[in-house]
Amino acid sequence: MGTVRKMTAKAPRQSPALPGVALGVVEARAGEHHWRVRVGAAVLVATRDAAVDPALVEDACATGARVVLDLSAGAVIAGVLLTARPVTIDRAGSVHVAVERFVVTAAEEATLRTGAAFVQVKGADVESFGNRVVSRARELLKVLGRNVRIN
């Protein structure tokens, strides 16, 4: 018939431990470059990866958004999970947004500029500049001011 071999079971191979990735919630700042992050029941002190915008981690702390941690060499904040739709710039460099309200708040100055014209708000001054500046109204156009100077 043939030879009969005795079979012995081998222990399964252990795969090498892979670097860990975890989700956490930023609780508070724990120093200039460190953050307290809750992962399940544990609280870790994590550093922020240089590629992550510091303001993004501040926002995650304020809103409770989850952060992605790389646990392969300590706890490093590798990113923040989006919880709302972002305003994006397409590959052509255009931004298209359809919203109910659009508010921009600038502490010092806001400028809307094209190649040959701009509208600038700086402090309490508003300046419009272009080859042609047009104001239109269906009913009434008011120009209010202590002095109106037309050059």
C-alpha positions as CSV (number, residue, x, y, z in Angstrom):
1,M,0.0,0.0,0.0
2,G,2.6,2.6,0.8
3,T,4.3,4.1,3.7
4,V,2.4,5.6,6.6
5,R,3.7,8.8,8.1
6,K,3.0,10.0,11.5
7,M,1.5,13.5,11.4
8,T,2.2,16.0,14.0
9,A,0.5,19.3,14.4
10,K,2.6,22.4,14.2
11,A,1.9,25.5,16.2
12,P,0.4,28.3,14.2
13,R,2.9,31.0,13.2
14,Q,2.6,34.3,15.1
15,S,2.4,37.2,12.7
16,P,4.5,40.2,13.8
17,A,2.7,42.8,15.7
18,L,1.5,45.6,13.4
19,P,1.6,49.2,14.4
20,G,-1.6,50.2,16.0
21,V,-4.1,52.8,14.7
22,A,-6.8,54.0,17.0
23,L,-9.6,56.6,17.2
24,G,-9.7,59.0,20.1
25,V,-11.3,62.1,21.4
26,V,-9.1,65.1,22.3
27,E,-9.9,66.2,25.9
28,A,-7.5,69.0,26.4
29,R,-4.1,70.5,25.7
30,A,-1.4,68.9,27.8
31,G,1.5,71.2,27.0
32,E,2.7,73.2,24.0
33,H,2.9,70.2,21.6
34,H,1.0,67.6,23.6
35,W,-2.7,66.7,23.9
36,R,-4.7,64.5,26.3
37,V,-6.6,62.0,24.1
38,R,-9.2,59.5,25.4
39,V,-9.1,56.1,23.6
40,G,-11.9,54.0,25.0
41,A,-11.4,54.0,28.8
42,A,-7.7,55.0,28.6
43,V,-6.3,58.5,28.4
44,L,-3.1,59.0,26.5
45,V,-0.8,62.0,26.0
46,A,-0.3,62.4,22.3
47,T,1.9,64.6,20.1
48,R,0.7,66.1,16.9
49,D,2.3,65.0,13.6
50,A,3.9,67.9,11.8
51,A,1.7,67.4,8.8
52,V,-1.5,68.0,10.8
53,D,-2.7,71.6,11.1
54,P,-2.6,72.7,14.7
55,A,-6.0,74.6,14.3
56,L,-7.5,71.3,13.2
57,V,-6.7,69.7,16.5
58,E,-7.9,72.8,18.4
59,D,-11.2,72.5,16.5
60,A,-11.4,68.7,17.3
61,C,-10.9,69.5,21.0
62,A,-13.7,72.1,20.9
63,T,-16.2,70.0,18.9
64,G,-15.4,66.5,20.1
65,A,-14.5,65.3,16.6
66,R,-12.5,62.1,16.6
67,V,-8.8,62.0,15.9
68,V,-6.7,59.2,14.3
69,L,-3.8,58.1,16.4
70,D,-0.7,56.3,15.2
71,L,0.4,54.1,18.1
72,S,3.5,52.5,16.4
73,A,5.9,54.8,18.2
74,G,4.0,56.3,21.1
75,A,0.8,58.2,20.5
76,V,0.9,60.5,17.5
77,I,-2.2,62.4,16.2
78,A,-2.1,61.6,12.5
79,G,-5.3,63.3,11.5
80,V,-8.8,64.4,12.3
81,L,-11.9,62.7,11.0
82,L,-14.3,65.0,9.1
83,T,-17.8,65.3,10.5
84,A,-19.1,67.9,8.2
85,R,-18.7,68.6,4.4
86,P,-15.7,70.8,3.8
87,V,-15.4,73.6,1.3
88,T,-13.0,72.3,-1.3
89,I,-10.9,73.6,-4.1
90,D,-11.1,71.6,-7.3
91,R,-8.2,70.7,-9.5
92,A,-8.8,73.8,-11.7
93,G,-8.5,76.0,-8.6
94,S,-12.2,76.9,-8.4
95,V,-14.4,76.9,-5.3
96,H,-18.1,76.4,-5.8
97,V,-20.4,76.6,-2.8
98,A,-24.2,76.7,-2.6
99,V,-25.2,77.8,0.9
100,E,-28.0,79.7,2.7
101,R,-25.6,82.3,4.2
102,F,-22.0,83.1,3.6
103,V,-20.2,85.1,6.3
104,V,-16.5,86.0,6.4
105,T,-15.1,87.6,9.5
106,A,-11.6,89.1,9.3
107,A,-9.9,90.7,12.3
108,E,-8.1,93.3,10.2
109,E,-8.7,93.1,6.5
110,A,-10.7,91.3,3.8
111,T,-9.9,91.6,0.0
112,L,-11.8,90.2,-2.9
113,R,-9.4,90.5,-5.9
114,T,-9.3,89.7,-9.6
115,G,-6.6,90.6,-12.1
116,A,-7.7,94.2,-12.6
117,A,-10.1,95.0,-9.8
118,F,-10.7,94.6,-6.0
119,V,-13.0,95.3,-3.2
120,Q,-11.2,95.8,0.1
121,V,-12.6,96.1,3.6
122,K,-10.0,97.4,6.1
123,G,-11.1,98.5,9.5
124,A,-14.0,100.8,8.9
125,D,-13.0,101.6,5.3
126,V,-14.4,100.0,2.2
127,E,-12.7,100.5,-1.2
128,S,-13.9,99.4,-4.6
129,F,-11.5,99.7,-7.5
130,G,-11.9,98.7,-11.2
131,N,-12.2,100.1,-14.7
132,R,-16.0,100.3,-14.2
133,V,-17.8,100.3,-10.8
134,V,-21.5,99.9,-11.1
135,S,-24.2,100.0,-8.4
136,R,-27.7,99.0,-9.4
137,A,-31.0,99.0,-7.5
138,R,-34.6,98.2,-8.6
139,E,-36.1,100.9,-6.4
140,L,-33.8,103.3,-4.6
141,L,-30.1,103.7,-4.4
142,K,-29.0,105.6,-1.3
143,V,-25.5,107.2,-0.9
144,L,-25.2,108.2,2.7
145,G,-22.3,110.1,4.2
146,R,-21.4,113.3,5.9
147,N,-19.4,114.3,2.7
148,V,-19.8,112.8,-0.8
149,R,-16.9,113.6,-3.1
150,I,-17.1,112.8,-6.8
151,N,-13.8,113.2,-8.6
